[in-house]
Amino acid sequence: MTPTHRGRPEIVIVGAGVAGLVLALELHDAGIPCRVYEAVPEIRALGVGINVLPHAAAVLGQLGLEADLTASAVLTQESVFFTRFGQLAHREPAGRLAGYPDPQYSIHRGDLQAVLLSAVRDRLGADAVVTGHTCTGVRDADGVAVAEFRTADGAVVRVRGDAVIACDGVNSAIRKQLHPEEGPPRYSGVTMWRGVAVWEPFLSGGSMVRIGWLDRGKLVVYPIRDDVDGHGRQLVNWVAERQTPQRSERDWIRRGELADFADAYSDWHFDWLDVPALLEASESVLEYPMVDQEPLSWWTAGRVTLLGDAAHPMVPRGSNGAGQAVLDARALRRVLVAEPDVPTALQAYESERRPATALVVRTNRTNPPDAILREVSRRSGDRPFARIEDVISTEELAAISDGYKNVAGYALPSS
């Protein structure tokens, strides 16, 4: 790719995850040429479930993806919080049922990536995503951004554009190049294990459930595919979280073992979900340390900038990592349309998104929505209660949830 320096800039996107693919769709929709370069030789459906909150769903809907996402996902109907004794602490509607103009999606990460990848190839062309290209470095020279890649056969390829956007995830090589002094990821003290199982629908059939608390074991459970067997059963995603010394490095597809954590949930037999049986029904388990990194003081160097997890890796609490990447992409598209000078546009993008995402990173450490369960556990002495109102007021529970929505950018307007 060679920049034209006439009309719209040409953009090199590094990484074909959610961030890179959404950015490609945004730029194409704005008439800005781009191409995506991905390290893996073949893009496959990896990972487990994620949530797409209404603010990100709105952007994806405006890109014409609502029908495809609805066909691939479960529409989240409610967010529900229970103690480890199975007692209801808080319940609130989600997505359109909560009054948002857009849905909330619970979806397999691979299904979301497949929807995005198909749209990119349909709209930008079959060669819009180039696989087997590992980025080894970037530079900004003589008004041109250059990304260097190593191909699967060992060849070195240099690609020139008006800008290089690093969408290469939590282990971003470009972030490391821009900030070689940065320390290792910050461990939160919690390890999470994740898996999926085919299961009967529970509660509303579209419930995102959080149960327990980290000191004794916390679990997040929600369906991500409907009717996977022709008999109405769903593919259900679960995330088990426990306080542990750091056990592993940051690797989204590292294998884990039930024996390392399942004992914490051995007596979680609720009338709406048998947790031990759900865990045992999972074909495989993934293990991940809940880590983030301190927000950077800058993202942009000339014609190079960071986006998504490469810019703001956060503790995966709050169901908001993918959502912030989508908002990044929309912001970058907007400034590139408005500002013809690319370095100035990238600085404007950073000025908008870096403070906003830094606040989300820090809030995910302390007061994401599941802080509701922390407060209930603490105030109840981690014991059963007769009425939740004897432990904490419904207004305070709602305030915790609403506070996160304000920080993350998806609070409903006041009536």
DOVOMAR-768370 format. One record per residue (C-alpha): residue in three letters; x, y, z. Coordinates in steps of 0.5 Angstrom, whole numbers. Layout:
N
+--------+-------+-------+-------+
: residu :     X :     Y :     Z :
+--------+-------+-------+-------+
:    ALA :     X :     Y :     Z :
...
+--------+-------+-------+-------+
% end
This chain:
415
+--------+-------+-------+-------+
: residu :     X :     Y :     Z :
+--------+-------+-------+-------+
:    MET :     0 :     0 :     0 :
:    THR :     3 :     7 :    -2 :
:    PRO :     0 :    13 :     1 :
:    THR :    -4 :    18 :    -4 :
:    HIS :    -3 :    24 :    -1 :
:    ARG :    -9 :    26 :    -5 :
:    GLY :   -16 :    26 :    -2 :
:    ARG :   -17 :    21 :     4 :
:    PRO :   -11 :    18 :     7 :
:    GLU :    -9 :    11 :     7 :
:    ILE :    -9 :     7 :    13 :
:    VAL :    -5 :     1 :    15 :
:    ILE :    -9 :    -3 :    21 :
:    VAL :    -4 :    -8 :    25 :
:    GLY :    -9 :   -14 :    28 :
:    ALA :   -15 :   -17 :    25 :
:    GLY :   -19 :   -18 :    32 :
:    VAL :   -25 :   -14 :    34 :
:    ALA :   -21 :    -7 :    34 :
:    GLY :   -18 :    -8 :    27 :
:    LEU :   -24 :   -11 :    24 :
:    VAL :   -29 :    -5 :    27 :
:    LEU :   -24 :     0 :    25 :
:    ALA :   -23 :    -3 :    18 :
:    LEU :   -31 :    -2 :    17 :
:    GLU :   -31 :     5 :    20 :
:    LEU :   -26 :     7 :    15 :
:    HIS :   -29 :     4 :     9 :
:    ASP :   -36 :     7 :    11 :
:    ALA :   -32 :    14 :    11 :
:    GLY :   -29 :    13 :     4 :
:    ILE :   -22 :    12 :     7 :
:    PRO :   -18 :     6 :     4 :
:    CYS :   -15 :     1 :     9 :
:    ARG :   -12 :    -6 :     9 :
:    VAL :   -11 :   -10 :    15 :
:    TYR :    -5 :   -14 :    17 :
:    GLU :    -6 :   -20 :    22 :
:    ALA :     0 :   -25 :    25 :
:    VAL :    -4 :   -32 :    25 :
:    PRO :    -4 :   -35 :    18 :
:    GLU :   -11 :   -37 :    19 :
:    ILE :   -17 :   -33 :    23 :
:    ARG :   -20 :   -39 :    27 :
:    ALA :   -26 :   -38 :    32 :
:    LEU :   -22 :   -38 :    39 :
:    GLY :   -24 :   -36 :    46 :
:    VAL :   -30 :   -36 :    49 :
:    GLY :   -36 :   -31 :    51 :
:    ILE :   -36 :   -23 :    51 :
:    ASN :   -41 :   -18 :    52 :
:    VAL :   -43 :   -12 :    47 :
:    LEU :   -46 :    -7 :    51 :
:    PRO :   -51 :    -2 :    48 :
:    HIS :   -46 :     4 :    47 :
:    ALA :   -42 :    -1 :    42 :
:    ALA :   -48 :    -4 :    39 :
:    ALA :   -50 :     2 :    37 :
:    VAL :   -44 :     3 :    33 :
:    LEU :   -44 :    -4 :    30 :
:    GLY :   -52 :    -3 :    28 :
:    GLN :   -50 :     4 :    25 :
:    LEU :   -45 :     0 :    21 :
:    GLY :   -51 :    -5 :    18 :
:    LEU :   -49 :   -11 :    23 :
:    GLU :   -55 :   -12 :    27 :
:    ALA :   -58 :   -17 :    23 :
:    ASP :   -52 :   -21 :    23 :
:    LEU :   -50 :   -20 :    30 :
:    THR :   -57 :   -22 :    32 :
:    ALA :   -57 :   -28 :    28 :
:    SER :   -51 :   -30 :    32 :
:    ALA :   -52 :   -28 :    39 :
:    VAL :   -56 :   -28 :    45 :
:    LEU :   -60 :   -22 :    46 :
:    THR :   -58 :   -20 :    53 :
:    GLN :   -65 :   -19 :    57 :
:    GLU :   -62 :   -18 :    64 :
:    SER :   -56 :   -17 :    69 :
:    VAL :   -57 :   -21 :    76 :
:    PHE :   -53 :   -21 :    82 :
:    PHE :   -54 :   -27 :    87 :
:    THR :   -50 :   -29 :    93 :
:    ARG :   -46 :   -36 :    94 :
:    PHE :   -52 :   -38 :    97 :
:    GLY :   -56 :   -37 :    91 :
:    GLN :   -60 :   -31 :    94 :
:    LEU :   -62 :   -25 :    90 :
:    ALA :   -58 :   -19 :    91 :
:    HIS :   -60 :   -14 :    85 :
:    ARG :   -63 :   -15 :    78 :
:    GLU :   -64 :   -10 :    73 :
:    PRO :   -66 :   -10 :    65 :
:    ALA :   -61 :   -10 :    60 :
:    GLY :   -61 :    -8 :    52 :
:    ARG :   -67 :    -5 :    49 :
:    LEU :   -71 :    -8 :    55 :
:    ALA :   -68 :    -3 :    60 :
:    GLY :   -70 :     3 :    55 :
:    TYR :   -63 :     3 :    50 :
:    PRO :   -65 :     4 :    43 :
:    ASP :   -60 :    -2 :    42 :
:    PRO :   -59 :    -9 :    44 :
:    GLN :   -54 :   -12 :    49 :
:    TYR :   -51 :   -18 :    46 :
:    SER :   -48 :   -24 :    49 :
:    ILE :   -44 :   -28 :    44 :
:    HIS :   -38 :   -32 :    43 :
:    ARG :   -32 :   -28 :    41 :
:    GLY :   -31 :   -33 :    35 :
:    ASP :   -38 :   -31 :    32 :
:    LEU :   -37 :   -24 :    33 :
:    GLN :   -30 :   -24 :    30 :
:    ALA :   -33 :   -28 :    24 :
:    VAL :   -39 :   -23 :    23 :
:    LEU :   -34 :   -17 :    23 :
:    LEU :   -29 :   -21 :    18 :
:    SER :   -34 :   -23 :    13 :
:    ALA :   -37 :   -16 :    13 :
:    VAL :   -30 :   -13 :    12 :
:    ARG :   -28 :   -18 :     6 :
:    ASP :   -35 :   -17 :     3 :
:    ARG :   -35 :    -9 :     3 :
:    LEU :   -27 :    -8 :     2 :
:    GLY :   -25 :   -14 :    -2 :
:    ALA :   -22 :   -21 :    -1 :
:    ASP :   -15 :   -18 :     0 :
:    ALA :   -17 :   -13 :     5 :
:    VAL :   -15 :   -18 :    11 :
:    VAL :    -8 :   -20 :    10 :
:    THR :    -6 :   -26 :    14 :
:    GLY :     1 :   -29 :    16 :
:    HIS :     4 :   -22 :    17 :
:    THR :     7 :   -21 :    24 :
:    CYS :     9 :   -14 :    25 :
:    THR :    16 :   -13 :    28 :
:    GLY :    16 :    -5 :    28 :
:    VAL :    14 :     1 :    25 :
:    ARG :    17 :     8 :    24 :
:    ASP :    15 :    15 :    22 :
:    ALA :    19 :    18 :    16 :
:    ASP :    19 :    23 :    11 :
:    GLY :    11 :    24 :    12 :
:    VAL :    10 :    17 :    11 :
:    ALA :     8 :    11 :    16 :
:    VAL :    12 :     5 :    15 :
:    ALA :    10 :    -2 :    18 :
:    GLU :    15 :    -8 :    18 :
:    PHE :    12 :   -15 :    18 :
:    ARG :    15 :   -22 :    18 :
:    THR :    11 :   -27 :    14 :
:    ALA :    10 :   -34 :    15 :
:    ASP :    16 :   -36 :    10 :
:    GLY :    21 :   -31 :    14 :
:    ALA :    21 :   -26 :     9 :
:    VAL :    21 :   -18 :    11 :
:    VAL :    15 :   -14 :     8 :
:    ARG :    15 :    -7 :     9 :
:    VAL :     8 :    -3 :     8 :
:    ARG :     7 :     4 :     7 :
:    GLY :     1 :     9 :     9 :
:    ASP :    -1 :    15 :    12 :
:    ALA :    -2 :    12 :    18 :
:    VAL :    -1 :     6 :    22 :
:    ILE :    -6 :     4 :    27 :
:    ALA :    -4 :    -2 :    32 :
:    CYS :   -10 :    -6 :    34 :
:    ASP :    -5 :   -12 :    36 :
:    GLY :    -8 :   -13 :    43 :
:    VAL :    -6 :   -14 :    50 :
:    ASN :     1 :   -17 :    48 :
:    SER :     2 :   -11 :    42 :
:    ALA :     9 :   -11 :    39 :
:    ILE :     8 :    -4 :    37 :
:    ARG :     6 :    -1 :    44 :
:    LYS :    12 :    -5 :    47 :
:    GLN :    16 :    -1 :    41 :
:    LEU :    13 :     6 :    43 :
:    HIS :    14 :     5 :    51 :
:    PRO :    20 :     0 :    52 :
:    GLU :    21 :     2 :    59 :
:    GLU :    14 :     0 :    61 :
:    GLY :    14 :    -5 :    66 :
:    PRO :    10 :   -12 :    66 :
:    PRO :     3 :   -13 :    67 :
:    ARG :     0 :   -11 :    73 :
:    TYR :    -4 :   -17 :    77 :
:    SER :   -10 :   -16 :    80 :
:    GLY :    -9 :   -22 :    85 :
:    VAL :   -15 :   -26 :    81 :
:    THR :   -14 :   -32 :    77 :
:    MET :   -20 :   -33 :    72 :
:    TRP :   -22 :   -40 :    69 :
:    ARG :   -27 :   -40 :    63 :
:    GLY :   -31 :   -45 :    59 :
:    VAL :   -37 :   -46 :    55 :
:    ALA :   -42 :   -52 :    56 :
:    VAL :   -49 :   -54 :    52 :
:    TRP :   -54 :   -53 :    57 :
:    GLU :   -62 :   -52 :    58 :
:    PRO :   -64 :   -44 :    58 :
:    PHE :   -64 :   -42 :    65 :
:    LEU :   -68 :   -36 :    68 :
:    SER :   -70 :   -31 :    63 :
:    GLY :   -66 :   -35 :    57 :
:    GLY :   -62 :   -29 :    56 :
:    SER :   -59 :   -27 :    63 :
:    MET :   -52 :   -25 :    65 :
:    VAL :   -51 :   -27 :    72 :
:    ARG :   -46 :   -26 :    77 :
:    ILE :   -45 :   -30 :    83 :
:    GLY :   -41 :   -30 :    90 :
:    TRP :   -35 :   -26 :    91 :
:    LEU :   -27 :   -27 :    90 :
:    ASP :   -25 :   -29 :    97 :
:    ARG :   -29 :   -35 :    96 :
:    GLY :   -30 :   -36 :    89 :
:    LYS :   -34 :   -32 :    84 :
:    LEU :   -38 :   -34 :    78 :
:    VAL :   -40 :   -30 :    72 :
:    VAL :   -45 :   -34 :    67 :
:    TYR :   -49 :   -33 :    61 :
:    PRO :   -51 :   -36 :    54 :
:    ILE :   -48 :   -34 :    48 :
:    ARG :   -51 :   -38 :    43 :
:    ASP :   -59 :   -41 :    42 :
:    ASP :   -61 :   -47 :    40 :
:    VAL :   -55 :   -51 :    39 :
:    ASP :   -57 :   -58 :    39 :
:    GLY :   -64 :   -57 :    36 :
:    HIS :   -68 :   -58 :    42 :
:    GLY :   -67 :   -51 :    45 :
:    ARG :   -61 :   -52 :    49 :
:    GLN :   -56 :   -46 :    49 :
:    LEU :   -48 :   -45 :    49 :
:    VAL :   -47 :   -43 :    56 :
:    ASN :   -41 :   -39 :    58 :
:    TRP :   -38 :   -39 :    65 :
:    VAL :   -32 :   -35 :    68 :
:    ALA :   -30 :   -37 :    75 :
:    GLU :   -25 :   -32 :    79 :
:    ARG :   -21 :   -34 :    85 :
:    GLN :   -16 :   -30 :    89 :
:    THR :    -9 :   -33 :    88 :
:    PRO :    -2 :   -32 :    87 :
:    GLN :    -1 :   -31 :    80 :
:    ARG :     0 :   -37 :    76 :
:    SER :     1 :   -36 :    69 :
:    GLU :     3 :   -31 :    64 :
:    ARG :    -2 :   -27 :    59 :
:    ASP :    -5 :   -32 :    54 :
:    TRP :   -12 :   -32 :    52 :
:    ILE :   -12 :   -39 :    50 :
:    ARG :    -8 :   -42 :    56 :
:    ARG :   -11 :   -49 :    58 :
:    GLY :   -13 :   -50 :    65 :
:    GLU :   -16 :   -55 :    69 :
:    LEU :   -22 :   -56 :    73 :
:    ALA :   -19 :   -59 :    79 :
:    ASP :   -15 :   -52 :    80 :
:    PHE :   -21 :   -48 :    82 :
:    ALA :   -28 :   -53 :    82 :
:    ASP :   -28 :   -54 :    89 :
:    ALA :   -30 :   -47 :    91 :
:    TYR :   -37 :   -49 :    87 :
:    SER :   -38 :   -56 :    90 :
:    ASP :   -44 :   -54 :    94 :
:    TRP :   -47 :   -49 :    89 :
:    HIS :   -53 :   -53 :    87 :
:    PHE :   -59 :   -47 :    86 :
:    ASP :   -66 :   -49 :    83 :
:    TRP :   -64 :   -45 :    77 :
:    LEU :   -57 :   -48 :    76 :
:    ASP :   -53 :   -53 :    78 :
:    VAL :   -46 :   -50 :    78 :
:    PRO :   -42 :   -56 :    79 :
:    ALA :   -45 :   -60 :    73 :
:    LEU :   -45 :   -54 :    69 :
:    LEU :   -37 :   -54 :    70 :
:    GLU :   -36 :   -61 :    69 :
:    ALA :   -40 :   -61 :    62 :
:    SER :   -35 :   -57 :    59 :
:    GLU :   -30 :   -60 :    54 :
:    SER :   -24 :   -55 :    56 :
:    VAL :   -22 :   -50 :    60 :
:    LEU :   -18 :   -44 :    59 :
:    GLU :   -14 :   -40 :    65 :
:    TYR :   -12 :   -33 :    65 :
:    PRO :    -9 :   -28 :    70 :
:    MET :   -13 :   -22 :    71 :
:    VAL :    -8 :   -17 :    69 :
:    ASP :    -8 :   -10 :    66 :
:    GLN :    -3 :    -4 :    65 :
:    GLU :    -2 :     3 :    68 :
:    PRO :    -5 :     8 :    63 :
:    LEU :     0 :    11 :    58 :
:    SER :     2 :    18 :    58 :
:    TRP :     1 :    18 :    51 :
:    TRP :    -1 :    13 :    45 :
:    THR :     1 :    17 :    39 :
:    ALA :     8 :    18 :    35 :
:    GLY :     7 :    22 :    29 :
:    ARG :     3 :    18 :    24 :
:    VAL :     3 :    12 :    29 :
:    THR :    -2 :    11 :    35 :
:    LEU :    -5 :     5 :    39 :
:    LEU :   -13 :     3 :    39 :
:    GLY :   -17 :    -2 :    43 :
:    ASP :   -13 :    -7 :    48 :
:    ALA :    -6 :    -5 :    45 :
:    ALA :    -8 :     2 :    48 :
:    HIS :   -12 :     1 :    54 :
:    PRO :   -11 :    -7 :    57 :
:    MET :   -16 :    -7 :    62 :
:    VAL :   -18 :   -12 :    68 :
:    PRO :   -24 :   -16 :    64 :
:    ARG :   -29 :   -14 :    69 :
:    GLY :   -35 :   -10 :    67 :
:    SER :   -36 :   -13 :    60 :
:    ASN :   -33 :    -7 :    57 :
:    GLY :   -26 :    -9 :    53 :
:    ALA :   -29 :   -10 :    46 :
:    GLY :   -34 :    -4 :    47 :
:    GLN :   -28 :     1 :    49 :
:    ALA :   -25 :    -1 :    42 :
:    VAL :   -31 :     0 :    38 :
:    LEU :   -32 :     7 :    41 :
:    ASP :   -24 :     8 :    39 :
:    ALA :   -25 :     6 :    32 :
:    ARG :   -31 :    11 :    32 :
:    ALA :   -27 :    16 :    35 :
:    LEU :   -21 :    15 :    30 :
:    ARG :   -26 :    15 :    24 :
:    ARG :   -29 :    22 :    26 :
:    VAL :   -23 :    25 :    27 :
:    LEU :   -20 :    23 :    20 :
:    VAL :   -26 :    25 :    16 :
:    ALA :   -25 :    32 :    20 :
:    GLU :   -18 :    33 :    20 :
:    PRO :   -14 :    33 :    13 :
:    ASP :    -7 :    33 :    17 :
:    VAL :    -6 :    26 :    19 :
:    PRO :    -2 :    27 :    25 :
:    THR :    -6 :    32 :    28 :
:    ALA :   -12 :    28 :    27 :
:    LEU :    -9 :    22 :    31 :
:    GLN :    -7 :    27 :    37 :
:    ALA :   -14 :    29 :    37 :
:    TYR :   -17 :    22 :    37 :
:    GLU :   -12 :    21 :    43 :
:    SER :   -14 :    27 :    47 :
:    GLU :   -21 :    24 :    46 :
:    ARG :   -20 :    17 :    48 :
:    ARG :   -14 :    16 :    52 :
:    PRO :   -17 :    20 :    58 :
:    ALA :   -24 :    16 :    58 :
:    THR :   -21 :     9 :    57 :
:    ALA :   -16 :    11 :    63 :
:    LEU :   -22 :    12 :    67 :
:    VAL :   -25 :     5 :    65 :
:    VAL :   -18 :     2 :    67 :
:    ARG :   -18 :     5 :    74 :
:    THR :   -26 :     4 :    75 :
:    ASN :   -25 :    -4 :    73 :
:    ARG :   -20 :    -5 :    78 :
:    THR :   -24 :    -2 :    84 :
:    ASN :   -32 :    -1 :    82 :
:    PRO :   -34 :    -5 :    76 :
:    PRO :   -42 :    -7 :    76 :
:    ASP :   -40 :   -14 :    80 :
:    ALA :   -38 :    -9 :    86 :
:    ILE :   -45 :   -10 :    88 :
:    LEU :   -43 :   -17 :    90 :
:    ARG :   -37 :   -14 :    94 :
:    GLU :   -41 :   -10 :    98 :
:    VAL :   -47 :   -15 :    99 :
:    SER :   -41 :   -20 :   102 :
:    ARG :   -38 :   -15 :   106 :
:    ARG :   -44 :   -12 :   109 :
:    SER :   -48 :   -19 :   110 :
:    GLY :   -41 :   -22 :   113 :
:    ASP :   -42 :   -27 :   108 :
:    ARG :   -48 :   -30 :   111 :
:    PRO :   -55 :   -31 :   108 :
:    PHE :   -60 :   -26 :   110 :
:    ALA :   -67 :   -25 :   111 :
:    ARG :   -68 :   -19 :   106 :
:    ILE :   -63 :   -16 :   102 :
:    GLU :   -66 :    -9 :   104 :
:    ASP :   -63 :   -11 :   111 :
:    VAL :   -56 :   -11 :   108 :
:    ILE :   -56 :    -5 :   103 :
:    SER :   -61 :    -1 :   100 :
:    THR :   -64 :    -2 :    93 :
:    GLU :   -62 :     5 :    91 :
:    GLU :   -55 :     4 :    93 :
:    LEU :   -54 :    -2 :    89 :
:    ALA :   -57 :     1 :    83 :
:    ALA :   -52 :     7 :    84 :
:    ILE :   -46 :     2 :    84 :
:    SER :   -49 :     0 :    77 :
:    ASP :   -51 :     7 :    74 :
:    GLY :   -44 :     9 :    76 :
:    TYR :   -40 :     4 :    72 :
:    LYS :   -45 :     6 :    66 :
:    ASN :   -43 :    13 :    67 :
:    VAL :   -36 :    12 :    67 :
:    ALA :   -36 :     7 :    61 :
:    GLY :   -40 :    11 :    57 :
:    TYR :   -47 :     8 :    56 :
:    ALA :   -51 :    11 :    62 :
:    LEU :   -59 :    12 :    59 :
:    PRO :   -60 :    20 :    59 :
:    SER :   -64 :    22 :    65 :
:    SER :   -71 :    23 :    63 :
+--------+-------+-------+-------+
% end
